[in-house]
Amino acid sequence: MTTSLITGGNKGLGRETARRLHAAGHDVWIGARDEQAGRATADELGVRFVALDVTRQDTIDAAVATIAAAGGLDVLVNNAAIADGMATPFVDTDVAAMNAIMDTNVLGPMRLAIACWPLLQASPAPVVVNVSSSLGSLGRSTTDPELFEHGYLPVAYPASKAALNMVTVKLARALPRARVNAVNPGFSATDLNDHLGPLTVEVGVEPIVQAALLGPDGPTGTFFEAEGVVAW
């Protein structure tokens, strides 16, 4: 059976990803900082819970040890993320808050990838999915003034997702046997954006699930959404 770990899996896109992968036959682990919420979600979905804060190496090491002892890992979905306000102009950026965003959204997936490295190497068909955003696309943010991404004011969240895209490329090269991809779920209604997104999580989760279910012949080192490839 394919075993999957989803960070930030107790709500939003992470929860729906867990539900979908469980329905597809995966042995799913939900990783979450909030133990009560994480366990409740895991019980509701019929999956497993592991305490995991992507900014704390001790919880990452403990979580990976628990999953290893249970049999290993095939699919890592780096979903956990935080964001700043949606209307903060560049000059008003809180650099300390930006540091926290980068720690969660970029270094978090890096920590997980490094900690899970031995398990992914041992898997017959390893997969890593980095949940990115079109806001991290340099192409969309710089080329067309009519695009939403071009007019988005804050810098911290887009910068973190652009950096995560580079992590994706480098990890794909470092793990050539794995399928490592960044995906854009679109502007989905979640706690991250105060549920302002026009897409439901059921719609937004589609490219995440697609990437998680890729076989050994699937693409790697790419950035895509439900409609196709996203420009870096």
FENURBEL-V362487 format. One record per backbone hydrogen bond with DSSP energy under -1.0 kcal/mol. CO is the residue of the C=O (numbers start at 1). NH is the residue of the N-H. E is the energy in kcal/mol with one decimal. If there is no record, write none. Layout:
CO;NH;E + CO;NH;E
This chain:
2;27;-3.0 + 3;74;-2.5 + 3;75;-2.4 + 4;29;-3.0 + 5;77;-3.1 + 6;31;-2.8 + 11;15;-1.4 + 12;16;-2.1 + 13;17;-2.3 + 14;18;-2.3 + 15;19;-2.3 + 16;20;-2.4 + 17;21;-2.8 + 18;22;-2.3 + 19;23;-2.1 + 20;24;-1.4 + 21;26;-2.6 + 22;25;-1.6 + 27;4;-2.4 + 28;48;-2.8 + 29;6;-2.3 + 30;50;-2.6 + 31;8;-1.2 + 31;9;-1.9 + 32;52;-2.0 + 33;35;-1.0 + 34;38;-3.0 + 35;39;-2.7 + 36;40;-2.1 + 37;41;-2.4 + 38;42;-2.5 + 39;43;-2.7 + 40;44;-2.1 + 41;45;-2.4 + 42;46;-1.6 + 42;47;-2.2 + 48;30;-3.5 + 50;32;-1.3 + 53;56;-2.3 + 56;60;-1.8 + 57;61;-2.9 + 58;62;-2.0 + 59;63;-2.4 + 60;64;-2.8 + 61;65;-2.1 + 62;66;-2.1 + 63;67;-2.4 + 64;68;-2.6 + 65;69;-2.3 + 66;70;-1.2 + 67;72;-2.2 + 68;71;-1.3 + 74;127;-2.7 + 75;5;-2.6 + 76;129;-3.0 + 77;7;-2.3 + 77;79;-1.4 + 78;131;-2.3 + 89;92;-1.4 + 90;93;-1.8 + 94;98;-2.4 + 95;99;-2.1 + 96;100;-1.6 + 97;101;-2.0 + 98;102;-2.6 + 99;103;-2.1 + 100;104;-2.0 + 101;105;-3.1 + 102;106;-2.0 + 102;107;-2.1 + 106;110;-1.7 + 107;111;-3.1 + 108;112;-2.4 + 109;113;-2.7 + 110;114;-2.4 + 111;115;-2.7 + 112;116;-2.8 + 116;120;-2.8 + 117;121;-2.6 + 118;122;-1.4 + 126;179;-2.0 + 127;76;-2.5 + 128;181;-2.2 + 129;78;-2.9 + 130;132;-1.0 + 130;183;-2.2 + 133;136;-1.8 + 134;137;-1.7 + 137;141;-1.9 + 138;142;-1.0 + 139;143;-1.6 + 144;147;-2.0 + 147;151;-1.1 + 155;159;-2.4 + 156;160;-2.1 + 157;161;-2.0 + 158;162;-2.4 + 159;163;-2.1 + 160;164;-2.1 + 161;165;-1.9 + 162;166;-1.4 + 163;167;-2.2 + 164;168;-2.2 + 165;169;-1.9 + 166;170;-2.5 + 167;171;-2.8 + 168;172;-2.4 + 169;173;-1.6 + 170;174;-1.9 + 171;175;-2.1 + 175;178;-1.9 + 179;128;-2.7 + 180;221;-3.7 + 181;130;-2.7 + 182;224;-2.1 + 183;132;-2.4 + 186;188;-2.1 + 187;199;-2.1 + 190;193;-1.1 + 190;195;-3.2 + 191;194;-1.4 + 193;196;-1.3 + 199;189;-3.2 + 200;204;-2.8 + 201;205;-2.1 + 203;206;-1.5 + 205;209;-2.6 + 206;210;-2.6 + 207;211;-2.3 + 208;212;-2.3 + 209;213;-1.8 + 211;214;-1.1 + 215;218;-2.3 + 222;182;-2.8 + 223;230;-3.2 + 224;184;-2.3 + 225;228;-1.2 + 228;225;-3.1 + 232;138;-2.0
